[in-house]
Amino acid sequence: MIGQSFYVRNKKMVKEMGRKFYKILIFCLLFPVLGLIIQGFLVRQSFAAERFSYRERQSLVQLFEESEFDSTTIRKIFFDQRLEKMSVIVNRNVNNKEIKRNYDEFLSSYSIHLANRFSRKWRTLLAKASQKFHVDQEILVAVLLVETGFGNILGRYPIVSVYSSIIVENSKQQKCLLKYLNGCMDTKSLSRLGEKSRWAKKELKALIKISESSNRSLFRLKGSYAGAFGIPQFLPSSYLKWGYDSDRNGSVNLFLFPDAVYSTANYLKAHGWQKGLHLESNRDVVWKYNHSRLYVDTIFKIAQKVRVYPRRPSVSGSKPSEPRITLNLSRQKSNNPS
């Protein structure tokens, strides 16, 4: 009896220890997941909690009221509740530091595989753009890989909010400096913010022009923290100058490959590209696309690894009509996931 009682007690003890072990194991597995969920919730809450005050919205209206835009349109934009204040994005624009490892991933075997797969799939489009603008196909593939991974990473920020936030933050910091308040930016950062604010105003004007010409809400246009959008990551001012309507449908849509490829080729050609990857002058052209030597080096390293496939034979013998440049977006349906 004593042995049986001891066995029963041990059996219960083992079961109890087993239950505790599994509870601890489940807790250890779920705790990191729960932490990520809470962190994500807090980040979303911090963004959601940031709203422009009435005075800040009014300052934006006053800044653009003297421009060529209708005052009713300006008020409608800056008093729209969808306009978000993005302080985190402002800091990233002012203090962004480039790191070499940011570009290393684009030189991996998998990235080069994706580049060659894109080159093969869009061989005819790339060949036509290359022939028209005299820009090497390899460089077009390399740029679109680095910019958005061929449209897989387009950005999630409403770019009207990005530009508005930079302008408002600059005004706030200038007042902070004049009043000698605590928590102001240092002189170097403030100078950088001032430059960014002037740039943001120019790009915001271009963005409003795009919205007016297309009769499309600019709040639907999302992109990177730097205010660039579309597969080739054009700024609004670049879109107005070098956006190319490749299929003559009356609009330019940078979220579709035909217009994205032609527009990129148009940009590079307009900035001095000459056929030949070996030409040193072409490195300066790519630098104008993105003011980063690391970026330029990466683009050319990728281009050297990209294969050029022969274009598919044309089904019809007729020559296609010549694409044209247009600013009108109204007839084009966008596949922007925003």
ROMI-454501 format. One record per residue (C-alpha): x, y, z; residue number from 1. Coordinates in Angstrom, 2 decimals, m for minus. Example, Ala and Ser with C-alpha at 12.3 -4.5 7.8 and 13.67 -1.06 7.14 Angstrom:
2
+---------+---------+---------+-----+
:    east :   north :      up : num :
+---------+---------+---------+-----+
:   12.30 :   m4.50 :    7.80 :   1 :
:   13.67 :   m1.06 :    7.14 :   2 :
+---------+---------+---------+-----+
***
This chain:
338
+---------+---------+---------+-----+
:    east :   north :      up : num :
+---------+---------+---------+-----+
:    0.00 :    0.00 :    0.00 :   1 :
:    2.79 :    2.37 :    0.86 :   2 :
:    4.50 :    1.67 :   m2.47 :   3 :
:    1.27 :    2.13 :   m4.38 :   4 :
:    0.57 :    5.42 :   m2.60 :   5 :
:    4.11 :    6.62 :   m3.38 :   6 :
:    3.67 :    5.67 :   m7.03 :   7 :
:    0.36 :    7.57 :   m7.26 :   8 :
:    1.89 :   10.66 :   m5.64 :   9 :
:    4.87 :   10.53 :   m8.01 :  10 :
:    2.57 :   10.11 :  m10.99 :  11 :
:    0.55 :   13.16 :   m9.97 :  12 :
:    3.75 :   15.11 :   m9.39 :  13 :
:    5.09 :   14.22 :  m12.85 :  14 :
:    1.80 :   15.27 :  m14.46 :  15 :
:    1.81 :   18.55 :  m12.55 :  16 :
:    5.40 :   19.25 :  m13.56 :  17 :
:    4.50 :   18.43 :  m17.14 :  18 :
:    1.63 :   20.90 :  m17.08 :  19 :
:    3.87 :   23.62 :  m15.65 :  20 :
:    6.56 :   22.88 :  m18.26 :  21 :
:    4.10 :   23.23 :  m21.13 :  22 :
:    2.69 :   26.43 :  m19.64 :  23 :
:    6.20 :   27.89 :  m19.43 :  24 :
:    6.98 :   26.72 :  m22.98 :  25 :
:    3.79 :   28.27 :  m24.38 :  26 :
:    4.50 :   31.52 :  m22.50 :  27 :
:    8.05 :   31.65 :  m23.89 :  28 :
:    6.77 :   31.14 :  m27.42 :  29 :
:    3.91 :   33.61 :  m27.21 :  30 :
:    5.68 :   36.38 :  m25.29 :  31 :
:    7.86 :   37.61 :  m28.22 :  32 :
:    4.87 :   37.48 :  m30.57 :  33 :
:    2.78 :   39.42 :  m28.07 :  34 :
:    5.58 :   41.96 :  m27.74 :  35 :
:    5.66 :   42.53 :  m31.50 :  36 :
:    1.88 :   42.95 :  m31.60 :  37 :
:    1.98 :   45.52 :  m28.79 :  38 :
:    4.90 :   47.34 :  m30.41 :  39 :
:    3.08 :   47.50 :  m33.74 :  40 :
:   m0.04 :   48.76 :  m32.01 :  41 :
:    1.89 :   51.49 :  m30.22 :  42 :
:    3.57 :   52.58 :  m33.47 :  43 :
:    0.21 :   52.79 :  m35.21 :  44 :
:   m1.23 :   54.69 :  m32.26 :  45 :
:    1.64 :   57.18 :  m32.31 :  46 :
:    1.01 :   57.88 :  m35.98 :  47 :
:   m2.74 :   58.01 :  m35.49 :  48 :
:   m2.40 :   60.41 :  m32.57 :  49 :
:   m0.43 :   62.95 :  m34.64 :  50 :
:   m2.78 :   65.49 :  m36.13 :  51 :
:   m2.09 :   68.99 :  m37.37 :  52 :
:   m3.53 :   71.74 :  m35.23 :  53 :
:   m5.86 :   74.34 :  m36.73 :  54 :
:   m3.04 :   76.90 :  m36.63 :  55 :
:   m0.64 :   74.56 :  m38.45 :  56 :
:   m3.21 :   73.80 :  m41.13 :  57 :
:   m3.91 :   77.52 :  m41.54 :  58 :
:   m0.19 :   78.21 :  m41.93 :  59 :
:   m0.05 :   75.73 :  m44.80 :  60 :
:   m3.05 :   77.40 :  m46.44 :  61 :
:   m1.41 :   80.83 :  m46.14 :  62 :
:    1.83 :   79.49 :  m47.60 :  63 :
:    0.09 :   78.36 :  m50.79 :  64 :
:   m2.70 :   80.92 :  m51.04 :  65 :
:   m0.48 :   83.34 :  m52.93 :  66 :
:    0.44 :   80.67 :  m55.49 :  67 :
:   m1.38 :   79.91 :  m58.73 :  68 :
:   m3.82 :   77.54 :  m57.04 :  69 :
:   m7.44 :   78.22 :  m56.21 :  70 :
:   m7.85 :   79.11 :  m52.51 :  71 :
:  m10.82 :   76.75 :  m52.13 :  72 :
:   m8.70 :   73.86 :  m53.41 :  73 :
:   m5.86 :   74.72 :  m51.03 :  74 :
:   m8.16 :   74.87 :  m47.99 :  75 :
:   m9.78 :   71.60 :  m48.99 :  76 :
:   m6.39 :   69.87 :  m49.10 :  77 :
:   m4.89 :   71.17 :  m45.86 :  78 :
:   m8.05 :   70.91 :  m43.78 :  79 :
:   m8.72 :   67.34 :  m44.92 :  80 :
:   m8.74 :   65.02 :  m41.91 :  81 :
:   m6.67 :   62.49 :  m43.85 :  82 :
:   m3.68 :   64.86 :  m43.68 :  83 :
:   m1.36 :   63.30 :  m41.09 :  84 :
:    1.45 :   64.81 :  m39.10 :  85 :
:    4.53 :   62.58 :  m39.40 :  86 :
:    7.25 :   63.77 :  m37.03 :  87 :
:    9.12 :   60.46 :  m37.26 :  88 :
:    9.29 :   60.79 :  m41.04 :  89 :
:   10.60 :   64.37 :  m40.72 :  90 :
:   13.45 :   63.21 :  m38.50 :  91 :
:   14.30 :   60.48 :  m40.97 :  92 :
:   14.49 :   62.99 :  m43.82 :  93 :
:   16.73 :   65.30 :  m41.83 :  94 :
:   18.99 :   62.75 :  m40.14 :  95 :
:   19.00 :   59.87 :  m42.62 :  96 :
:   22.42 :   58.19 :  m42.73 :  97 :
:   23.37 :   55.86 :  m45.54 :  98 :
:   24.90 :   52.50 :  m44.67 :  99 :
:   26.72 :   50.21 :  m47.08 : 100 :
:   24.76 :   47.14 :  m46.00 : 101 :
:   21.58 :   48.85 :  m47.17 : 102 :
:   22.72 :   48.13 :  m50.72 : 103 :
:   24.48 :   44.79 :  m50.28 : 104 :
:   21.23 :   42.82 :  m50.56 : 105 :
:   20.77 :   43.98 :  m54.17 : 106 :
:   23.96 :   42.19 :  m55.16 : 107 :
:   22.91 :   38.82 :  m53.75 : 108 :
:   22.42 :   35.89 :  m56.12 : 109 :
:   18.66 :   35.99 :  m55.49 : 110 :
:   18.41 :   39.69 :  m56.35 : 111 :
:   20.37 :   39.15 :  m59.58 : 112 :
:   18.06 :   36.23 :  m60.36 : 113 :
:   15.06 :   38.56 :  m59.98 : 114 :
:   16.75 :   41.14 :  m62.19 : 115 :
:   17.38 :   38.62 :  m64.97 : 116 :
:   13.85 :   37.25 :  m64.67 : 117 :
:   12.48 :   40.78 :  m65.09 : 118 :
:   14.85 :   41.41 :  m68.01 : 119 :
:   13.57 :   38.29 :  m69.75 : 120 :
:    9.88 :   38.87 :  m69.06 : 121 :
:    9.93 :   42.50 :  m70.20 : 122 :
:   12.54 :   42.07 :  m72.94 : 123 :
:   10.46 :   43.72 :  m75.66 : 124 :
:    9.49 :   46.73 :  m73.54 : 125 :
:   13.08 :   47.22 :  m72.41 : 126 :
:   14.38 :   46.91 :  m75.97 : 127 :
:   11.93 :   49.51 :  m77.26 : 128 :
:   12.76 :   51.96 :  m74.47 : 129 :
:   16.48 :   51.40 :  m75.01 : 130 :
:   16.17 :   51.97 :  m78.75 : 131 :
:   14.12 :   55.15 :  m78.35 : 132 :
:   16.17 :   56.84 :  m75.62 : 133 :
:   19.57 :   55.23 :  m76.28 : 134 :
:   19.79 :   54.03 :  m72.68 : 135 :
:   21.22 :   50.59 :  m71.89 : 136 :
:   18.60 :   48.03 :  m70.86 : 137 :
:   20.77 :   46.75 :  m68.03 : 138 :
:   20.78 :   50.12 :  m66.29 : 139 :
:   16.97 :   50.37 :  m66.48 : 140 :
:   16.64 :   46.95 :  m64.85 : 141 :
:   19.17 :   47.86 :  m62.15 : 142 :
:   17.42 :   51.13 :  m61.25 : 143 :
:   13.98 :   49.51 :  m60.93 : 144 :
:   15.41 :   46.70 :  m58.80 : 145 :
:   17.03 :   49.05 :  m56.30 : 146 :
:   14.22 :   51.60 :  m56.20 : 147 :
:   11.26 :   49.30 :  m55.45 : 148 :
:   12.25 :   45.70 :  m56.17 : 149 :
:   10.25 :   45.92 :  m59.41 : 150 :
:    7.22 :   47.39 :  m57.69 : 151 :
:    7.17 :   45.11 :  m54.65 : 152 :
:    8.09 :   47.86 :  m52.15 : 153 :
:    6.30 :   51.03 :  m53.21 : 154 :
:    6.09 :   52.83 :  m49.85 : 155 :
:    3.10 :   53.35 :  m47.58 : 156 :
:    3.20 :   57.04 :  m46.68 : 157 :
:    0.76 :   59.60 :  m48.15 : 158 :
:    3.31 :   61.89 :  m49.75 : 159 :
:    1.16 :   64.98 :  m49.27 : 160 :
:    1.52 :   64.34 :  m45.52 : 161 :
:    5.28 :   63.84 :  m45.84 : 162 :
:    5.82 :   67.23 :  m47.48 : 163 :
:    3.34 :   69.04 :  m45.22 : 164 :
:    5.00 :   67.62 :  m42.10 : 165 :
:    8.44 :   68.83 :  m43.17 : 166 :
:    7.15 :   72.36 :  m43.83 : 167 :
:    5.29 :   72.61 :  m40.51 : 168 :
:    8.19 :   71.17 :  m38.51 : 169 :
:   10.57 :   73.72 :  m40.01 : 170 :
:    8.26 :   76.58 :  m39.01 : 171 :
:    8.01 :   75.12 :  m35.49 : 172 :
:   11.78 :   74.75 :  m35.11 : 173 :
:   12.49 :   78.26 :  m36.41 : 174 :
:   10.18 :   79.68 :  m33.73 : 175 :
:   11.82 :   77.43 :  m31.14 : 176 :
:   15.22 :   78.87 :  m32.02 : 177 :
:   14.03 :   82.48 :  m31.85 : 178 :
:   12.49 :   81.98 :  m28.41 : 179 :
:   15.50 :   80.03 :  m27.05 : 180 :
:   13.30 :   77.15 :  m25.93 : 181 :
:   14.53 :   73.76 :  m24.75 : 182 :
:   14.41 :   70.80 :  m27.12 : 183 :
:   15.24 :   72.74 :  m30.29 : 184 :
:   17.25 :   71.18 :  m33.10 : 185 :
:   20.96 :   71.84 :  m33.30 : 186 :
:   22.17 :   74.39 :  m35.87 : 187 :
:   23.29 :   71.78 :  m38.41 : 188 :
:   20.00 :   69.86 :  m38.30 : 189 :
:   18.00 :   73.09 :  m38.46 : 190 :
:   19.90 :   74.20 :  m41.56 : 191 :
:   19.22 :   70.84 :  m43.16 : 192 :
:   15.53 :   71.08 :  m42.21 : 193 :
:   15.32 :   74.55 :  m43.79 : 194 :
:   16.66 :   73.18 :  m47.08 : 195 :
:   14.22 :   70.27 :  m46.89 : 196 :
:   11.33 :   72.65 :  m46.22 : 197 :
:   12.04 :   74.71 :  m49.35 : 198 :
:   12.33 :   71.48 :  m51.34 : 199 :
:    9.08 :   70.14 :  m49.84 : 200 :
:    7.20 :   73.29 :  m50.82 : 201 :
:    8.34 :   72.90 :  m54.45 : 202 :
:    7.37 :   69.23 :  m54.53 : 203 :
:    4.03 :   69.90 :  m52.87 : 204 :
:    3.22 :   72.45 :  m55.57 : 205 :
:    4.04 :   69.85 :  m58.22 : 206 :
:    1.89 :   67.28 :  m56.41 : 207 :
:   m1.11 :   69.64 :  m56.37 : 208 :
:   m0.65 :   70.22 :  m60.12 : 209 :
:   m0.72 :   66.45 :  m60.67 : 210 :
:   m3.90 :   66.18 :  m58.62 : 211 :
:   m5.57 :   69.05 :  m60.49 : 212 :
:   m4.71 :   67.67 :  m63.93 : 213 :
:   m6.02 :   64.22 :  m63.04 : 214 :
:   m9.06 :   65.11 :  m60.89 : 215 :
:   m7.77 :   62.45 :  m58.51 : 216 :
:   m7.33 :   62.73 :  m54.76 : 217 :
:   m3.69 :   63.23 :  m53.88 : 218 :
:   m4.29 :   61.41 :  m50.58 : 219 :
:   m4.40 :   58.15 :  m52.53 : 220 :
:   m0.85 :   58.69 :  m53.77 : 221 :
:    1.49 :   56.87 :  m51.39 : 222 :
:    5.23 :   56.45 :  m51.55 : 223 :
:    8.46 :   56.52 :  m49.57 : 224 :
:    9.41 :   58.57 :  m46.52 : 225 :
:   11.31 :   60.83 :  m48.94 : 226 :
:    8.16 :   61.66 :  m50.91 : 227 :
:    8.95 :   59.58 :  m54.01 : 228 :
:    6.32 :   57.36 :  m55.63 : 229 :
:    5.74 :   54.74 :  m58.31 : 230 :
:    7.91 :   51.87 :  m59.51 : 231 :
:   10.82 :   54.19 :  m60.43 : 232 :
:   10.29 :   56.37 :  m57.31 : 233 :
:    9.89 :   59.75 :  m59.02 : 234 :
:    9.37 :   62.96 :  m57.12 : 235 :
:    6.28 :   64.95 :  m58.23 : 236 :
:    8.46 :   67.52 :  m60.04 : 237 :
:   10.26 :   64.71 :  m61.88 : 238 :
:    6.93 :   63.21 :  m62.86 : 239 :
:    5.82 :   66.50 :  m64.43 : 240 :
:    9.07 :   66.87 :  m66.38 : 241 :
:    9.96 :   63.31 :  m67.39 : 242 :
:    6.86 :   61.16 :  m66.89 : 243 :
:    6.26 :   59.39 :  m70.21 : 244 :
:    3.00 :   58.05 :  m71.65 : 245 :
:    4.33 :   54.91 :  m73.32 : 246 :
:    1.05 :   53.57 :  m74.67 : 247 :
:   m0.64 :   56.82 :  m75.81 : 248 :
:   m3.63 :   56.32 :  m73.54 : 249 :
:   m3.63 :   59.94 :  m72.43 : 250 :
:   m1.94 :   59.56 :  m69.04 : 251 :
:    1.25 :   58.63 :  m67.24 : 252 :
:    1.01 :   55.91 :  m64.60 : 253 :
:    4.25 :   55.14 :  m62.79 : 254 :
:    2.63 :   52.17 :  m61.07 : 255 :
:    2.58 :   50.29 :  m64.38 : 256 :
:    5.75 :   48.87 :  m65.95 : 257 :
:    5.42 :   50.36 :  m69.47 : 258 :
:    5.24 :   53.96 :  m68.25 : 259 :
:    7.73 :   53.28 :  m65.44 : 260 :
:   10.38 :   51.93 :  m67.84 : 261 :
:    9.90 :   54.66 :  m70.45 : 262 :
:    9.89 :   57.40 :  m67.81 : 263 :
:   13.12 :   56.10 :  m66.25 : 264 :
:   14.79 :   55.96 :  m69.66 : 265 :
:   13.49 :   59.45 :  m70.45 : 266 :
:   14.93 :   60.80 :  m67.18 : 267 :
:   18.38 :   59.26 :  m67.75 : 268 :
:   18.52 :   60.45 :  m71.36 : 269 :
:   17.48 :   63.99 :  m70.38 : 270 :
:   20.32 :   64.08 :  m67.85 : 271 :
:   22.97 :   63.11 :  m70.37 : 272 :
:   23.08 :   59.31 :  m70.59 : 273 :
:   25.07 :   57.96 :  m73.55 : 274 :
:   24.92 :   54.34 :  m74.65 : 275 :
:   27.64 :   52.32 :  m72.98 : 276 :
:   27.95 :   51.13 :  m69.37 : 277 :
:   31.70 :   51.73 :  m69.49 : 278 :
:   31.38 :   55.52 :  m69.94 : 279 :
:   32.45 :   57.36 :  m66.79 : 280 :
:   30.07 :   60.26 :  m67.56 : 281 :
:   27.11 :   57.94 :  m67.11 : 282 :
:   27.97 :   57.53 :  m63.43 : 283 :
:   27.24 :   61.24 :  m62.96 : 284 :
:   23.88 :   60.75 :  m64.68 : 285 :
:   22.87 :   58.03 :  m62.19 : 286 :
:   24.10 :   60.22 :  m59.34 : 287 :
:   21.51 :   62.81 :  m60.42 : 288 :
:   18.84 :   60.13 :  m60.01 : 289 :
:   20.01 :   59.54 :  m56.43 : 290 :
:   22.72 :   61.66 :  m54.83 : 291 :
:   24.64 :   58.74 :  m53.38 : 292 :
:   27.91 :   57.23 :  m54.52 : 293 :
:   26.97 :   53.94 :  m52.85 : 294 :
:   23.78 :   53.95 :  m54.90 : 295 :
:   25.70 :   54.66 :  m58.12 : 296 :
:   28.26 :   51.90 :  m57.43 : 297 :
:   25.48 :   49.41 :  m56.69 : 298 :
:   23.52 :   50.27 :  m59.84 : 299 :
:   26.53 :   49.68 :  m62.08 : 300 :
:   27.52 :   46.46 :  m60.30 : 301 :
:   24.00 :   45.10 :  m60.85 : 302 :
:   23.95 :   46.25 :  m64.48 : 303 :
:   27.14 :   44.31 :  m65.17 : 304 :
:   25.36 :   41.11 :  m64.03 : 305 :
:   22.08 :   41.65 :  m65.92 : 306 :
:   21.49 :   39.65 :  m69.09 : 307 :
:   19.98 :   41.26 :  m72.17 : 308 :
:   17.49 :   39.02 :  m73.96 : 309 :
:   16.53 :   39.46 :  m77.64 : 310 :
:   13.14 :   41.08 :  m78.09 : 311 :
:   10.20 :   38.95 :  m79.15 : 312 :
:    9.31 :   39.16 :  m82.85 : 313 :
:    6.42 :   41.50 :  m83.61 : 314 :
:    3.13 :   39.76 :  m84.43 : 315 :
:    2.04 :   42.54 :  m86.75 : 316 :
:    4.22 :   44.15 :  m89.38 : 317 :
:    2.74 :   47.58 :  m88.76 : 318 :
:    4.80 :   50.13 :  m86.90 : 319 :
:    3.26 :   51.14 :  m83.55 : 320 :
:    2.31 :   54.76 :  m83.00 : 321 :
:    4.82 :   56.94 :  m81.22 : 322 :
:    4.26 :   57.33 :  m77.45 : 323 :
:    3.92 :   60.89 :  m76.19 : 324 :
:    4.38 :   62.80 :  m72.96 : 325 :
:    1.29 :   64.02 :  m71.11 : 326 :
:    0.38 :   65.32 :  m67.70 : 327 :
:   m3.18 :   64.05 :  m67.77 : 328 :
:   m3.86 :   61.14 :  m65.42 : 329 :
:   m7.64 :   61.10 :  m65.57 : 330 :
:   m8.04 :   58.30 :  m68.10 : 331 :
:   m5.57 :   55.94 :  m66.49 : 332 :
:   m6.54 :   53.41 :  m63.87 : 333 :
:   m3.80 :   53.05 :  m61.28 : 334 :
:   m2.76 :   49.80 :  m59.68 : 335 :
:   m1.32 :   51.64 :  m56.70 : 336 :
:   m2.14 :   49.37 :  m53.73 : 337 :
:   m2.87 :   52.40 :  m51.57 : 338 :
+---------+---------+---------+-----+
***
